[in-house]
Every structure is written in structure tokens, then in C-alpha cells.
Amino acid sequence: MTDKPDMGEIASFDKAKLKKTETKKNTLPTKETNEQEMQSEIS
């Protein structure tokens, strides 16, 4: 086994066969939202 990857498979890869996907951006909650959730869990 060698440390170098087999570049032959990468060179022959066909990007046209990939399916189109839709991505959604997930945003992190704000500090205030976190504090509100923590308070509601304690109560």
C-alpha cells in the first residue's frame, strides 16, 4: 500500500452523472434564543 492516492479514478470521474441537490443553510441560534430555551427547560 502506498501513501499516494490513485489519481486515475479521479481523472476518469464524470461530474455529469452527479444528481443536482438543493441545499439549505442552517443558522446557529442566537445567545438570547439559547438562554430562553435553557430557562424553559429549567421551569
N, C-alpha and C positions, 0 to 999 in steps of 0.2 A: 504494500500500500504506500502511496506517495503522499506528500503534503500538498501537492498542487491538484486542483480540481480538473476534471475532464472538460476542457473548453469546447470540444467537438459538439457536445449536446447543446450547449448554449448557442453556438453558431448556427445550428440547424433548427432552432426553435422558431415556430411560426406564430407570430403575435396575432395574426388574423383569426386564429382558432379560439382566441380568448373571448369569453362572453362579456358583454357590457354590463356593468353593475352600477347601481345607484348608491352613493354613499351619503350618510347623514352625519353631520358634525355634532358630537356630544359635548356640551359645555359643562364645566365644573360648577357646582353650586357655590354661591357666594358665602362669605363668612356669616352674614346675617341669616341666611337660609339654614346653614348648619346649626347655628345657635338656636333657632326656632325649633328645629327638629329634635335637638337634644333636650330642650325644655319640654316638648310634648311627650317624649319618651319617659322622662322622669315623672311627670304628673300622672 
